[in-house]
Amino acid sequence: MTISREALDMAAKVEAFVRETVVPYEQDPRRDHHGAPTDELVMELREKARAAGVLTPHIRPDGSHFNQRETAVILIASGLSPLGMLACNTQAPDEGNMYLLGHVGSADLKARFLAPLVEGRVRSAFFMTEPSDEGGAGSDPSMMQTTCRRDGNHWVVNGRKAFITGAEGAKVGIVMAKSVDPDSQGGACMFLVDLPDPAIRIDHVPNTIDSSMPGGHATVTIDNLRIPADQMLGDAGEGFKYAQVRLSPARLSHCMRWLGGCIRANEIAVDYANRRMAFGKQLIDHEGVGFMLAENMIDLKQAELMIDWCAAVLDTGSLGTVESSMAKVAVSEALMRIADRCVQVMGGTGVTDKTIVEQVFREVRAFRIYDGPTEVHKWSLAKKVKRDWRHGHGG
Ligand SMILES: Cc1cc2nc3c(=O)[nH]c(=O)nc-3n(C[C@H](O)[C@H](O)[C@H](O)COP(=O)(O)OP(=O)(O)OC[C@H]3O[C@@H](n4cnc5c(N)ncnc54)[C@H](O)[C@@H]3O)c2cc1C
């Protein structure tokens, strides 16, 4: 699929909005205890995005999504500031949750849970991971310990979850649990829930390396949560399949947004290297610095091409599991190298909060873990290499 003029125009509008309106807010002190922008700050920026016609820019007014290649140019533009994705409502986990609801939700569920998300009025959370010290689901979702059982017209969910981004303050939750019901035993189910709910208790929000996602990443206890049966997303037992529907585009959209962040960090580092003098010449004229910026140039282009290639595969209707694993590894590792070089080029200034460079560095570090750590993707790719070899040798 091609990238339409409509999408390119939207990306240009988003970029202008982020650079001219959002960037001046980067030093705004309104932050929550996790260090992320407060909801008040986000809502103020959203009003400006709404007025500029760039709110939820990857979804058209009729509810249809731009294709993945088009989404890429728009989300990269929104990521030029860590605040840009929040202002434009393209941030995680809402963007992935909107995608999932748009693809799997019934008309009723969409009207009730998706519409307020697309309007940018509420936040959502995706409850899958569980505490590692209790042996719950992490890299391996099949280890899920949270259970659901049918009780008349309701399902009852019990368990513990960890790293649930935005759970504190979210209004919409997508909860995953393993069924102990005879009809769908062992399969996973996904439920939509109104938040807050007294049966979902926030136990703790740990301090983490990143600070772009409002509400932080909570550890929660789910204690006899009763959910009406018609709030199940799709069919009982199919939850892991739906998680796959969400995971490939969601991990690719992280690549898009943080590529935007690294493009901007690199601009800041290039500017520094051209203005700053050392040993009688501009930093950029020292080969050690110039080479770092040259390597950034190469890594940025490789990341962009990898995203575009994977997006094109998803646009054919493929789940793109293999391709999105390859893109996630290649892009997150390239972005880590880029962000690290930007910090280094800027010397002491690089580790201060005078610019977004240090934040981008911290965010990209976390990105190498969420939506599948690098090693897990490589491990699953290695299994494919082995399968293909066997296939080629009559196995
Ligand atoms: C900032 C952030 C936000 C998050 N937001 C959410 C959210 O909103 N909702 C949600 O449900 N989850 C969320 N997560 C959780 C995230 O998806 C998990 O952290 C991730 O899946 C890894 O699980 P784990 O932390 O339990 O690591 P573990 O499963 O304990 O793995 C630890 C390490 O072991 C290695 N490893 C594991 N398996 C293999 C393998 N097969 N081969 C080689 N090495 C391996 C990897 O290096 C991995 O990093 C978030 C995490 C972070 C850091």
The ligand as an SDF file (V2000), in Angstrom:
LIG
                    3D

 53 58  0  0  0  0  0  0  0  0999 V2000
    8.1550    0.5490   31.0340 C   0  0  0  0  0  0  0  0  0  0  0  0
    7.3590   -0.7140   30.9500 C   0  0  0  0  0  0  0  0  0  0  0  0
    5.9970   -0.6490   30.6670 C   0  0  0  0  0  0  0  0  0  0  0  0
    5.2410   -1.8270   30.6270 C   0  0  0  0  0  0  0  0  0  0  0  0
    3.8720   -1.7370   30.4060 N   0  0  0  0  0  0  0  0  0  0  0  0
    3.1240   -2.8700   30.4660 C   0  0  0  0  0  0  0  0  0  0  0  0
    1.6940   -2.8010   30.3640 C   0  0  0  0  0  0  0  0  0  0  0  0
    1.1150   -1.7060   30.2230 O   0  0  0  0  0  0  0  0  0  0  0  0
    0.9870   -3.9550   30.4620 N   0  0  0  0  0  0  0  0  0  0  0  0
    1.5790   -5.1610   30.6290 C   0  0  0  0  0  0  0  0  0  0  0  0
    0.8670   -6.1490   30.6830 O   0  0  0  0  0  0  0  0  0  0  0  0
    2.9380   -5.2630   30.7230 N   0  0  0  0  0  0  0  0  0  0  0  0
    3.7100   -4.1540   30.6620 C   0  0  0  0  0  0  0  0  0  0  0  0
    5.0920   -4.2420   30.7920 N   0  0  0  0  0  0  0  0  0  0  0  0
    5.6930   -5.5240   31.0600 C   0  0  0  0  0  0  0  0  0  0  0  0
    6.5800   -6.0500   29.9420 C   0  0  0  0  0  0  0  0  0  0  0  0
    5.8090   -6.4730   28.8650 O   0  0  0  0  0  0  0  0  0  0  0  0
    7.4610   -7.1380   30.5610 C   0  0  0  0  0  0  0  0  0  0  0  0
    8.4070   -6.4900   31.4020 O   0  0  0  0  0  0  0  0  0  0  0  0
    8.1700   -7.9980   29.5320 C   0  0  0  0  0  0  0  0  0  0  0  0
    7.2590   -8.8080   28.8410 O   0  0  0  0  0  0  0  0  0  0  0  0
    9.2320   -8.9090   30.1900 C   0  0  0  0  0  0  0  0  0  0  0  0
    8.6800   -9.6330   31.2280 O   0  0  0  0  0  0  0  0  0  0  0  0
    9.4340   -9.6560   32.6590 P   0  0  0  0  0  0  0  0  0  0  0  0
    9.6660   -8.2360   33.0580 O   0  0  0  0  0  0  0  0  0  0  0  0
    8.6590  -10.4940   33.5830 O   0  0  0  0  0  0  0  0  0  0  0  0
   10.8360  -10.2780   32.3700 O   0  0  0  0  0  0  0  0  0  0  0  0
   11.2730  -11.8690   32.5060 P   0  0  0  0  0  0  0  0  0  0  0  0
   10.2200  -12.7040   31.8690 O   0  0  0  0  0  0  0  0  0  0  0  0
   11.5850  -12.0800   33.9350 O   0  0  0  0  0  0  0  0  0  0  0  0
   12.5730  -11.8640   31.6430 O   0  0  0  0  0  0  0  0  0  0  0  0
   13.8040  -11.2540   32.1150 C   0  0  0  0  0  0  0  0  0  0  0  0
   14.8480  -11.3050   31.0150 C   0  0  0  0  0  0  0  0  0  0  0  0
   15.1130  -12.6660   30.6940 O   0  0  0  0  0  0  0  0  0  0  0  0
   15.5080  -12.7730   29.3460 C   0  0  0  0  0  0  0  0  0  0  0  0
   14.6910  -13.8150   28.6800 N   0  0  0  0  0  0  0  0  0  0  0  0
   13.4130  -14.1930   28.9400 C   0  0  0  0  0  0  0  0  0  0  0  0
   13.0160  -15.1620   28.1080 N   0  0  0  0  0  0  0  0  0  0  0  0
   14.0700  -15.4300   27.3030 C   0  0  0  0  0  0  0  0  0  0  0  0
   14.2910  -16.3250   26.2270 C   0  0  0  0  0  0  0  0  0  0  0  0
   13.3360  -17.1570   25.7780 N   0  0  0  0  0  0  0  0  0  0  0  0
   15.5090  -16.3180   25.6390 N   0  0  0  0  0  0  0  0  0  0  0  0
   16.4790  -15.4540   26.0310 C   0  0  0  0  0  0  0  0  0  0  0  0
   16.3370  -14.5860   27.0530 N   0  0  0  0  0  0  0  0  0  0  0  0
   15.1430  -14.5780   27.6690 C   0  0  0  0  0  0  0  0  0  0  0  0
   15.3220  -11.3810   28.7030 C   0  0  0  0  0  0  0  0  0  0  0  0
   16.5900  -10.7340   28.6550 O   0  0  0  0  0  0  0  0  0  0  0  0
   14.4370  -10.6700   29.6910 C   0  0  0  0  0  0  0  0  0  0  0  0
   14.6440   -9.2570   29.6800 O   0  0  0  0  0  0  0  0  0  0  0  0
    5.8660   -3.0710   30.8290 C   0  0  0  0  0  0  0  0  0  0  0  0
    7.2480   -3.1160   31.0980 C   0  0  0  0  0  0  0  0  0  0  0  0
    7.9830   -1.9580   31.1750 C   0  0  0  0  0  0  0  0  0  0  0  0
    9.4540   -2.0530   31.4880 C   0  0  0  0  0  0  0  0  0  0  0  0
  1  2  1  0
  2  3  1  0
  2 52  2  0
  3  4  2  0
  4  5  1  0
  4 50  1  0
  5  6  2  0
  6  7  1  0
  6 13  1  0
  7  8  2  0
  7  9  1  0
  9 10  1  0
 10 11  2  0
 10 12  1  0
 12 13  2  0
 13 14  1  0
 14 15  1  0
 14 50  1  0
 15 16  1  0
 16 17  1  0
 16 18  1  0
 18 19  1  0
 18 20  1  0
 20 21  1  0
 20 22  1  0
 22 23  1  0
 23 24  1  0
 24 25  2  0
 24 26  1  0
 24 27  1  0
 27 28  1  0
 28 29  2  0
 28 30  1  0
 28 31  1  0
 31 32  1  0
 32 33  1  0
 33 34  1  0
 33 48  1  0
 34 35  1  0
 35 36  1  0
 35 46  1  0
 36 37  1  0
 36 45  1  0
 37 38  2  0
 38 39  1  0
 39 40  1  0
 39 45  2  0
 40 41  1  0
 40 42  2  0
 42 43  1  0
 43 44  2  0
 44 45  1  0
 46 47  1  0
 46 48  1  0
 48 49  1  0
 50 51  2  0
 51 52  1  0
 52 53  1  0
M  END
$$$$
